[in-house]
């Protein structure tokens, strides 16, 4: 079975006329593999109009997608540069055509579920996704660094902890056991996090806990919400070495219960799943950074199906031999006071204590 890379699968040829203009350009003979960084590409194309994104078109590193905010900017760029050498990009001759964003596709199976490629299509408040958050070179450097360090073996995957150790049995951290500052090889990522889209000035962006997970092919993650009392609002997850589909679930009011088992022990598909459960899914390509915040962090379970092959529409995407995630969090000091009390263990504990006090004084 051929492996289909999905880094540009959210883009496709536009329907209709052969040269129907769109704000998105597919550009060949251009990219990091031929010595042209994304920053240079953005700068070169910005003379035609506002560039809202530059993405890798595939794994070759020699084809990119340039996204403009306006169609007329793309028209001007393709008229000026298609088939012509670009002085701002080292004199390379660019081959350009229009592209388009694919609508969410369907996952075949017992439960048909649309899969989004953009967080805006997912439409969950507080969920953001940035493609190509790091370069191919940065990805290889991160993998080399963690592979030179000791892994901890869990039942189905390996992990590393920095800052504070995540305790799977309690689904929490011991805030008194500080392991040290986060490693130097993620300093560039921490700097980029500070300017991540969707953040506001008063949010705490100082991450002090990192868990590195290595998922072998076919291994996913059970449905769960990161414990409210353990971590602050912002949770960042960087995917490297491989892609996956992540599903988000919001259970009907009054049906969700705090899990009694550890993350590794929770069943793959919760028995709480019902026809009233809201389910949404998004494709996470390698080198993308996901932010879970607000409602998306506090009220939605996130889940990675345990599949070796993800099927989206008419495409079959075989997962890589490994996928490694870097999850950055801030250990919470004090109880959580979020607005999502049904899912908040801090506020559940307060209610339990109040009930116990009432029982003591009113036997």
Secondary structure, 3 states (H helix, E strand, C coil): CCCCCCCCCCEECCCCCCCCCCCEEEEECCCHHHCCCHHHHHHHHHHHCCEEEEEECCCCCCEEEEEECCHHHHHHHHHHHCCCEEHHHCCEECEEEEEEECCCEEECCCCCEEEECCHHHHCCCCEEEECCCCCHHHHHHHHHHHHCCCCEECCCEEEEEECCCEECCCCEECCCCCCCCCCHHHHHHHHHHCCCCCCCCCCCCCCCEEEEEEEECCCCEEEECCCCCCECCCEEEEEECCCEEEEEEECCCCCCCCCCCCCCCCCCCCCCCCCCCEEEEEEECCCCEEEECHHHHHCCEEEECCCCEEEECCEEEECCCEEEEEEEECECCCCCCCCCHHHCHHHHHHHHHHHHHHHHHCC
